[in-house]
Amino acid sequence: MTIETLFGTESVADKPRTIKFKQIKAVYETLVVHEEISNYLKTGQRYTSPSQVYETFRFLINEIKEMFICLHLDGKNRILCTDIVSMGSLNQSIVHPRSVFQTACLSSAAAIICVHNHPSGDPTPSSEDISITRRLKEAGEIMGIKILDHIIVGDNDFCSFVEKGLM
């Protein structure tokens, strides 16, 4: 077989070539909760204050490991889905912007609220908490997904990065 190229006619073998592509498919997992979920999440509820989020997710203080959860919100600040980004050790949890925004893109989130617990009970943000929040905010601006707040749950108290002026 011959083909015309920019440099003239060229002879090419007639052997067909196979091209392989990898296809990535989104996999969603639906969790079935065997209790009154309406005690925690009310259908269509808009989240407009950090205290609302704290009241909904204050049960995290009962966890013995640090958990980092992202709430994916629609344009009206209603929860589309929740994503457990990381389940760490007693006092730390590894969070990477890639993990946060991977699922946020899949859920078509307009915004995100980050929530995590401090099993020690002290909701004071660590330098790592401040650093990852800054990185997530920068990545969110690039991706077009706004980080509305980062809330740390402690014993009968919480810390909102927005209220503390850390965002």
C-alpha positions in Angstrom: 0.0 0.0 0.0 1.3 3.5 -0.8 0.3 6.8 0.8 1.0 10.4 -0.1 2.9 12.3 2.5 4.3 15.8 2.7 7.6 14.4 1.4 6.1 12.3 -1.5 4.8 8.8 -2.0 5.7 6.2 0.6 5.3 2.5 0.8 3.5 1.2 3.9 3.1 -2.4 5.0 -0.5 -3.8 4.6 -0.4 -5.2 8.1 -3.3 -3.8 10.2 -2.3 -2.1 13.5 -4.2 -2.4 16.7 -4.6 0.5 19.0 -5.6 0.0 22.6 -7.3 2.6 24.7 -7.9 2.5 28.4 -11.4 3.7 29.4 -12.0 5.0 32.9 -15.5 4.4 34.3 -16.9 6.2 37.3 -18.1 3.8 40.0 -20.5 5.1 42.6 -21.3 3.4 45.8 -24.6 3.8 47.5 -24.5 3.2 51.2 -27.6 1.9 52.9 -28.1 3.4 56.4 -30.3 1.3 58.7 -31.5 4.1 60.9 -33.5 7.3 60.6 -31.2 9.3 58.2 -33.6 12.2 58.6 -32.0 12.6 62.1 -28.8 13.7 60.3 -29.6 14.8 56.7 -32.8 16.4 55.8 -33.8 16.2 52.2 -33.3 19.6 50.4 -31.9 21.3 53.4 -29.6 24.3 52.5 -26.4 24.6 54.5 -25.9 28.3 55.2 -23.8 28.4 58.4 -20.9 26.4 60.0 -23.0 25.6 63.0 -25.5 23.8 60.8 -22.8 21.6 59.4 -21.3 21.0 62.9 -24.7 19.9 64.3 -25.1 17.5 61.4 -21.6 16.0 61.6 -20.9 16.3 65.4 -21.2 12.5 65.6 -17.6 12.4 64.2 -16.2 13.1 67.6 -17.1 9.5 68.5 -14.6 8.2 65.9 -11.2 7.1 67.3 -9.5 7.9 64.0 -9.3 11.1 62.1 -11.7 11.2 59.2 -11.7 13.8 56.4 -15.1 14.1 54.7 -16.1 16.4 51.8 -19.7 17.5 51.4 -20.4 18.0 47.7 -23.0 20.8 47.3 -25.2 21.9 44.4 -25.7 25.5 43.4 -28.1 26.0 46.3 -25.8 24.6 49.0 -27.7 21.3 49.3 -25.7 18.1 49.8 -25.4 16.1 46.6 -23.2 13.5 48.2 -20.7 12.9 50.9 -17.2 11.6 50.3 -14.9 10.0 52.9 -11.7 11.2 51.4 -9.4 9.9 54.1 -9.5 7.8 57.2 -6.3 8.4 59.1 -4.6 7.5 62.3 -5.2 8.8 65.8 -4.0 12.3 65.0 -3.6 12.7 61.3 -5.2 12.0 58.0 -3.5 12.3 54.6 -5.5 14.4 52.1 -4.5 15.3 48.6 -6.4 17.8 46.3 -6.5 15.1 43.6 -8.6 12.8 45.8 -10.9 15.7 46.8 -11.6 17.0 43.3 -11.8 13.6 41.6 -15.1 12.8 43.2 -16.3 16.4 43.2 -16.0 16.4 39.4 -17.9 13.1 39.2 -20.7 14.4 41.4 -20.9 17.7 39.5 -20.4 19.7 42.7 -20.7 23.5 42.6 -19.0 23.8 46.0 -17.4 21.8 48.8 -17.4 21.9 52.5 -14.6 20.0 54.2 -15.3 18.4 57.6 -12.9 16.5 59.7 -12.6 15.5 63.4 -9.8 15.7 65.9 -10.2 12.6 68.1 -8.2 14.5 70.8 -11.3 16.7 71.2 -9.4 20.0 70.6 -10.8 21.6 67.4 -7.8 24.0 67.1 -6.4 23.7 63.5 -2.9 22.4 63.1 -0.4 23.9 60.6 -1.1 20.9 58.4 -4.9 21.7 58.5 -4.2 25.3 57.5 -1.8 24.2 54.7 -4.1 21.6 53.1 -7.0 24.0 53.3 -5.0 26.7 51.4 -4.0 24.1 48.8 -7.6 22.9 48.4 -8.8 26.5 48.0 -6.2 27.2 45.3 -7.0 24.0 43.4 -10.7 24.7 43.7 -10.3 28.1 42.1 -8.6 26.5 39.2 -11.2 23.7 38.9 -14.1 26.1 39.3 -15.3 24.3 42.5 -15.4 26.7 45.5 -14.3 25.5 48.9 -16.9 27.2 51.2 -15.5 26.2 54.5 -13.4 23.7 56.5 -14.9 22.7 59.8 -13.0 20.8 62.5 -15.2 18.9 64.9 -14.1 18.6 68.5 -15.6 17.8 71.9 -18.7 20.0 72.2 -17.1 22.6 70.0 -15.9 23.2 66.4 -13.6 25.5 64.4 -14.8 27.0 61.2 -12.0 28.4 59.0 -14.3 31.0 57.6 -15.3 32.3 61.1 -11.7 32.3 62.2 -10.6 34.2 59.1 -8.3 31.4 57.9 -9.9 31.2 54.4 
